[in-house]
Amino acid sequence: MPSIAMKDVTVDYATGKNTYRALASVSLTVPQGTVCAVIGPSGCGKSTMLKAAAGLLTPTSGMVSVDGAPVSPAQQSIGYLQQNYGLLPWRTVAENIRLACRIKGRSIDEAAYVALCRQLGLSDLLGRYPRELSGGQQQRVSLARVFLLRPDILLMDEPFSALDAITREEMQEVFRALWQASQVTTILVTHYVEEALYLGQQIVLMAPQPGHIAEIIANPLAGQTAARGTAAFQQQALALRQKIRAMRQMPGEVAAHA
């Protein structure tokens, strides 16, 4: 699986006559076959960074590369999971699962399709429409769609945030099982500290005004289900929360220029 690299990525947005700096000189390497969890206070540019990594917006300066080549949705297969699941309401579950492969012009591995549907508990729901599913079921459909695509990289923008706490933990386990089978290089944006600690081998802590990387943390607790209730896990969660809380209280100036 390819690696993801961002080098001095800066993103400015036009706001009337001024320019708002959303990201400032972000540099990050996500090694191949790992999950990088990105966390930080609201307004620190997490989603902007993810869009730049996906090639959905062009940085003002700097570069994003996938395995050394400039990121290009046309040339690379990029899986992108959104908060709202991104399902088409007029298409059935089966059609939604197959959609990404069809858009990319990829043949569908029918055996993999059947196995994914079975693994995700969707086999009996294939004829339904998104409105007939629970939030957790809709998220399973979006996961089936992206993993059927076999993407080069996977980008996830708070994909489990709309779910209740119990369903969210279940979906973390579902994702973890799918990821272990594929080892796809992943960036996961989240605002849940425990989610970052459980899923990310690498944790990126972002700070606001303008958005930048404050710290990159190696996380040996990732994927250790038994560790979630331990004192070590809770201590790490507390330390991360304190860092995020301190950032919210820091005075700062929004970078804006005429």
Salt bridges, closest charged atoms under 4 A:
ASP12 OD1 - ARG21 NE 2.72
GLU110 OE1 - ARG98 NH2 2.91
GLU158 OE1 - HIS191 ND1 2.91
GLU173 OE2 - ARG228 NH1 3.56
GLU194 OE2 - ARG241 NH2 2.78
GLU215 OE1 - LYS243 NZ 2.92
